Amino acid sequence: MGMEFGGQPRPNGPPRAQVEFVEASCETKRATRTATNGLAVEGSWCFTLKLRGRAKGAAAVKNARKVYLADVETRRYKVGLKIKQTQNVDGFSFQKSGGSFQMVADPATTTELANSFPTDPEDKWVGFKPPDGQRRRPQWRDGLTVCYRFKLSLSPLAATAPQAVVCLITYADLSFDVHHLKSVLLLSDKEKNVMTRTRALVP
């Protein structure tokens, strides 16, 4: 399961290593109440990849990292968050080299999510894309796990905590119903550290 990338020969080099997504995880370490009765959290959103076929060793891992980052840079990405109808995303940002950037609310992505994944009446989808020219700063762990630092501010917080926020991400040139990685972010001001791990991938 998972979205493969690579595998095509390059004009002046060996074939790219075949890699697929196998897992996603979210970890938050700081949560604070906001002036709008919401919650602001900071954490890492991580994706674990694996090599396919006979590719092994440090050189293959290094090449796979380059291929992945090149794919993200070329194809870009889009994100969907499922929140309550009464809520708003007050801020959603990723760390970049030398600072951070805010994701941009995207009506077309929101419509795509709503059409592909109908929600209960009390929920809704909100879609985001990165602004042109902005790149998330990747942090590699354990070979082929890449993490991105993020901040999310949501208000008002659901009456019953923790609130589970479903997060979907895919490439900008794909539809969510064709491919996505799914994470679950638990919002609470009670726990100091919260980590969730999912293997919910399409296809």
Contacts in CASP RR format, 6 or more apart in sequence:
PFRMAT RR
TARGET T0000
AUTHOR 0000-0000-0000
METHOD contacts of the structure
MODEL  1
MGMEFGGQPRPNGPPRAQVEFVEASCETKRATRTATNGLAVEGSWCFTLK
LRGRAKGAAAVKNARKVYLADVETRRYKVGLKIKQTQNVDGFSFQKSGGS
FQMVADPATTTELANSFPTDPEDKWVGFKPPDGQRRRPQWRDGLTVCYRF
KLSLSPLAATAPQAVVCLITYADLSFDVHHLKSVLLLSDKEKNVMTRTRA
LVP
1 20 0 8 1.000
1 22 0 8 1.000
1 199 0 8 1.000
1 201 0 8 1.000
1 203 0 8 1.000
2 20 0 8 1.000
2 21 0 8 1.000
2 22 0 8 1.000
2 179 0 8 1.000
2 201 0 8 1.000
2 202 0 8 1.000
2 203 0 8 1.000
3 20 0 8 1.000
3 21 0 8 1.000
3 171 0 8 1.000
3 179 0 8 1.000
3 181 0 8 1.000
3 201 0 8 1.000
3 203 0 8 1.000
4 18 0 8 1.000
4 19 0 8 1.000
4 20 0 8 1.000
4 52 0 8 1.000
5 18 0 8 1.000
5 19 0 8 1.000
5 20 0 8 1.000
5 67 0 8 1.000
5 68 0 8 1.000
5 71 0 8 1.000
6 16 0 8 1.000
6 17 0 8 1.000
6 18 0 8 1.000
6 19 0 8 1.000
6 67 0 8 1.000
6 71 0 8 1.000
7 15 0 8 1.000
7 16 0 8 1.000
7 17 0 8 1.000
7 18 0 8 1.000
8 15 0 8 1.000
8 16 0 8 1.000
9 15 0 8 1.000
9 16 0 8 1.000
10 16 0 8 1.000
16 63 0 8 1.000
16 67 0 8 1.000
17 51 0 8 1.000
17 52 0 8 1.000
17 55 0 8 1.000
17 60 0 8 1.000
17 63 0 8 1.000
17 64 0 8 1.000
17 67 0 8 1.000
18 51 0 8 1.000
18 52 0 8 1.000
18 53 0 8 1.000
18 55 0 8 1.000
19 49 0 8 1.000
19 50 0 8 1.000
19 51 0 8 1.000
19 52 0 8 1.000
19 64 0 8 1.000
19 67 0 8 1.000
19 68 0 8 1.000
19 144 0 8 1.000
20 49 0 8 1.000
20 50 0 8 1.000
20 52 0 8 1.000
21 47 0 8 1.000
21 48 0 8 1.000
21 49 0 8 1.000
21 181 0 8 1.000
21 201 0 8 1.000
22 48 0 8 1.000
22 49 0 8 1.000
22 50 0 8 1.000
22 199 0 8 1.000
22 201 0 8 1.000
23 47 0 8 1.000
23 48 0 8 1.000
23 197 0 8 1.000
23 198 0 8 1.000
23 199 0 8 1.000
24 45 0 8 1.000
24 46 0 8 1.000
24 47 0 8 1.000
24 48 0 8 1.000
24 169 0 8 1.000
24 181 0 8 1.000
24 182 0 8 1.000
24 183 0 8 1.000
24 197 0 8 1.000
24 198 0 8 1.000
24 199 0 8 1.000
24 200 0 8 1.000
24 201 0 8 1.000
25 45 0 8 1.000
25 46 0 8 1.000
25 48 0 8 1.000
25 183 0 8 1.000
25 195 0 8 1.000
25 196 0 8 1.000
25 197 0 8 1.000
25 198 0 8 1.000
26 43 0 8 1.000
26 44 0 8 1.000
26 45 0 8 1.000
26 46 0 8 1.000
26 167 0 8 1.000
26 183 0 8 1.000
26 184 0 8 1.000
26 185 0 8 1.000
26 195 0 8 1.000
26 196 0 8 1.000
27 43 0 8 1.000
27 44 0 8 1.000
27 46 0 8 1.000
27 193 0 8 1.000
27 194 0 8 1.000
27 195 0 8 1.000
27 196 0 8 1.000
28 41 0 8 1.000
28 42 0 8 1.000
28 43 0 8 1.000
28 185 0 8 1.000
28 186 0 8 1.000
28 193 0 8 1.000
28 194 0 8 1.000
28 195 0 8 1.000
29 42 0 8 1.000
29 43 0 8 1.000
29 192 0 8 1.000
29 193 0 8 1.000
30 41 0 8 1.000
30 42 0 8 1.000
30 43 0 8 1.000
31 39 0 8 1.000
31 40 0 8 1.000
31 41 0 8 1.000
31 187 0 8 1.000
31 188 0 8 1.000
31 189 0 8 1.000
31 191 0 8 1.000
32 39 0 8 1.000
32 40 0 8 1.000
32 189 0 8 1.000
33 39 0 8 1.000
33 40 0 8 1.000
33 157 0 8 1.000
33 189 0 8 1.000
34 40 0 8 1.000
34 90 0 8 1.000
34 153 0 8 1.000
34 155 0 8 1.000
36 90 0 8 1.000
36 155 0 8 1.000
36 156 0 8 1.000
37 155 0 8 1.000
37 156 0 8 1.000
37 157 0 8 1.000
38 90 0 8 1.000
38 153 0 8 1.000
38 154 0 8 1.000
38 155 0 8 1.000
38 156 0 8 1.000
38 157 0 8 1.000
39 153 0 8 1.000
39 154 0 8 1.000
39 155 0 8 1.000
39 157 0 8 1.000
39 187 0 8 1.000
39 188 0 8 1.000
39 189 0 8 1.000
40 90 0 8 1.000
40 151 0 8 1.000
40 152 0 8 1.000
40 153 0 8 1.000
40 154 0 8 1.000
41 151 0 8 1.000
41 152 0 8 1.000
41 153 0 8 1.000
41 185 0 8 1.000
41 187 0 8 1.000
42 149 0 8 1.000
42 150 0 8 1.000
42 151 0 8 1.000
43 149 0 8 1.000
43 150 0 8 1.000
43 151 0 8 1.000
44 139 0 8 1.000
44 147 0 8 1.000
44 148 0 8 1.000
44 149 0 8 1.000
44 150 0 8 1.000
45 147 0 8 1.000
45 148 0 8 1.000
45 150 0 8 1.000
45 167 0 8 1.000
45 183 0 8 1.000
46 141 0 8 1.000
46 145 0 8 1.000
46 146 0 8 1.000
46 147 0 8 1.000
46 148 0 8 1.000
47 145 0 8 1.000
47 146 0 8 1.000
47 147 0 8 1.000
47 181 0 8 1.000
48 144 0 8 1.000
48 145 0 8 1.000
49 64 0 8 1.000
49 68 0 8 1.000
49 144 0 8 1.000
49 145 0 8 1.000
49 146 0 8 1.000
50 144 0 8 1.000
51 60 0 8 1.000
51 61 0 8 1.000
51 64 0 8 1.000
51 144 0 8 1.000
55 63 0 8 1.000
55 64 0 8 1.000
61 143 0 8 1.000
61 144 0 8 1.000
64 144 0 8 1.000
65 140 0 8 1.000
65 143 0 8 1.000
65 144 0 8 1.000
65 146 0 8 1.000
68 146 0 8 1.000
69 138 0 8 1.000
71 171 0 8 1.000
72 171 0 8 1.000
73 135 0 8 1.000
75 171 0 8 1.000
75 172 0 8 1.000
75 173 0 8 1.000
76 129 0 8 1.000
76 130 0 8 1.000
76 171 0 8 1.000
76 172 0 8 1.000
76 173 0 8 1.000
77 129 0 8 1.000
77 130 0 8 1.000
77 169 0 8 1.000
77 170 0 8 1.000
77 171 0 8 1.000
77 172 0 8 1.000
78 106 0 8 1.000
78 109 0 8 1.000
78 127 0 8 1.000
78 128 0 8 1.000
78 129 0 8 1.000
78 169 0 8 1.000
78 170 0 8 1.000
78 171 0 8 1.000
78 172 0 8 1.000
79 92 0 8 1.000
79 103 0 8 1.000
79 109 0 8 1.000
79 127 0 8 1.000
79 128 0 8 1.000
79 129 0 8 1.000
79 167 0 8 1.000
79 168 0 8 1.000
79 169 0 8 1.000
80 109 0 8 1.000
80 110 0 8 1.000
80 113 0 8 1.000
80 125 0 8 1.000
80 126 0 8 1.000
80 127 0 8 1.000
80 128 0 8 1.000
80 167 0 8 1.000
80 168 0 8 1.000
80 169 0 8 1.000
80 176 0 8 1.000
81 89 0 8 1.000
81 92 0 8 1.000
81 125 0 8 1.000
81 126 0 8 1.000
81 127 0 8 1.000
81 128 0 8 1.000
81 152 0 8 1.000
81 165 0 8 1.000
81 166 0 8 1.000
81 167 0 8 1.000
81 168 0 8 1.000
82 117 0 8 1.000
82 119 0 8 1.000
82 123 0 8 1.000
82 124 0 8 1.000
82 125 0 8 1.000
82 165 0 8 1.000
82 166 0 8 1.000
82 167 0 8 1.000
83 89 0 8 1.000
83 123 0 8 1.000
83 124 0 8 1.000
83 126 0 8 1.000
83 154 0 8 1.000
83 165 0 8 1.000
84 122 0 8 1.000
84 123 0 8 1.000
84 124 0 8 1.000
84 158 0 8 1.000
84 163 0 8 1.000
85 121 0 8 1.000
85 122 0 8 1.000
85 123 0 8 1.000
85 124 0 8 1.000
86 156 0 8 1.000
87 154 0 8 1.000
87 155 0 8 1.000
87 156 0 8 1.000
87 158 0 8 1.000
88 154 0 8 1.000
88 155 0 8 1.000
89 105 0 8 1.000
89 126 0 8 1.000
89 128 0 8 1.000
89 152 0 8 1.000
89 153 0 8 1.000
89 154 0 8 1.000
90 153 0 8 1.000
90 154 0 8 1.000
90 155 0 8 1.000
91 102 0 8 1.000
91 103 0 8 1.000
91 151 0 8 1.000
91 152 0 8 1.000
91 153 0 8 1.000
92 102 0 8 1.000
92 103 0 8 1.000
92 128 0 8 1.000
92 150 0 8 1.000
92 151 0 8 1.000
92 152 0 8 1.000
92 153 0 8 1.000
93 100 0 8 1.000
93 101 0 8 1.000
93 102 0 8 1.000
93 103 0 8 1.000
93 150 0 8 1.000
93 151 0 8 1.000
94 100 0 8 1.000
94 101 0 8 1.000
94 103 0 8 1.000
94 130 0 8 1.000
94 136 0 8 1.000
94 137 0 8 1.000
94 148 0 8 1.000
94 149 0 8 1.000
94 150 0 8 1.000
95 136 0 8 1.000
95 137 0 8 1.000
95 148 0 8 1.000
95 149 0 8 1.000
95 150 0 8 1.000
96 134 0 8 1.000
96 135 0 8 1.000
96 136 0 8 1.000
96 137 0 8 1.000
97 135 0 8 1.000
97 137 0 8 1.000
100 151 0 8 1.000
101 130 0 8 1.000
101 131 0 8 1.000
101 134 0 8 1.000
102 131 0 8 1.000
103 128 0 8 1.000
103 129 0 8 1.000
103 130 0 8 1.000
103 131 0 8 1.000
104 128 0 8 1.000
104 129 0 8 1.000
104 130 0 8 1.000
104 131 0 8 1.000
105 126 0 8 1.000
105 127 0 8 1.000
105 128 0 8 1.000
106 127 0 8 1.000
106 128 0 8 1.000
106 129 0 8 1.000
109 127 0 8 1.000
109 128 0 8 1.000
109 129 0 8 1.000
110 125 0 8 1.000
110 126 0 8 1.000
110 127 0 8 1.000
112 175 0 8 1.000
112 176 0 8 1.000
113 125 0 8 1.000
113 127 0 8 1.000
113 168 0 8 1.000
113 176 0 8 1.000
114 124 0 8 1.000
114 125 0 8 1.000
116 175 0 8 1.000
116 176 0 8 1.000
116 177 0 8 1.000
117 125 0 8 1.000
117 168 0 8 1.000
117 176 0 8 1.000
117 177 0 8 1.000
119 125 0 8 1.000
129 172 0 8 1.000
130 136 0 8 1.000
136 148 0 8 1.000
137 148 0 8 1.000
137 149 0 8 1.000
138 146 0 8 1.000
138 147 0 8 1.000
138 148 0 8 1.000
139 146 0 8 1.000
139 147 0 8 1.000
139 148 0 8 1.000
139 149 0 8 1.000
140 146 0 8 1.000
140 147 0 8 1.000
141 147 0 8 1.000
152 165 0 8 1.000
152 185 0 8 1.000
154 165 0 8 1.000
154 187 0 8 1.000
157 163 0 8 1.000
157 187 0 8 1.000
157 189 0 8 1.000
158 187 0 8 1.000
161 187 0 8 1.000
161 188 0 8 1.000
161 189 0 8 1.000
161 190 0 8 1.000
162 186 0 8 1.000
162 187 0 8 1.000
162 188 0 8 1.000
162 190 0 8 1.000
162 191 0 8 1.000
162 194 0 8 1.000
163 186 0 8 1.000
163 187 0 8 1.000
163 188 0 8 1.000
164 184 0 8 1.000
164 185 0 8 1.000
164 186 0 8 1.000
164 187 0 8 1.000
165 184 0 8 1.000
165 185 0 8 1.000
165 186 0 8 1.000
165 187 0 8 1.000
166 182 0 8 1.000
166 183 0 8 1.000
166 184 0 8 1.000
167 182 0 8 1.000
167 183 0 8 1.000
167 184 0 8 1.000
167 185 0 8 1.000
168 176 0 8 1.000
168 180 0 8 1.000
168 181 0 8 1.000
168 182 0 8 1.000
168 183 0 8 1.000
169 180 0 8 1.000
169 181 0 8 1.000
169 183 0 8 1.000
170 176 0 8 1.000
170 178 0 8 1.000
170 179 0 8 1.000
170 180 0 8 1.000
170 181 0 8 1.000
171 179 0 8 1.000
176 202 0 8 1.000
177 202 0 8 1.000
178 202 0 8 1.000
178 203 0 8 1.000
179 202 0 8 1.000
179 203 0 8 1.000
180 201 0 8 1.000
180 202 0 8 1.000
181 200 0 8 1.000
181 201 0 8 1.000
182 198 0 8 1.000
182 200 0 8 1.000
182 201 0 8 1.000
182 202 0 8 1.000
183 196 0 8 1.000
183 198 0 8 1.000
184 196 0 8 1.000
184 198 0 8 1.000
185 196 0 8 1.000
186 194 0 8 1.000
186 196 0 8 1.000
188 194 0 8 1.000
END
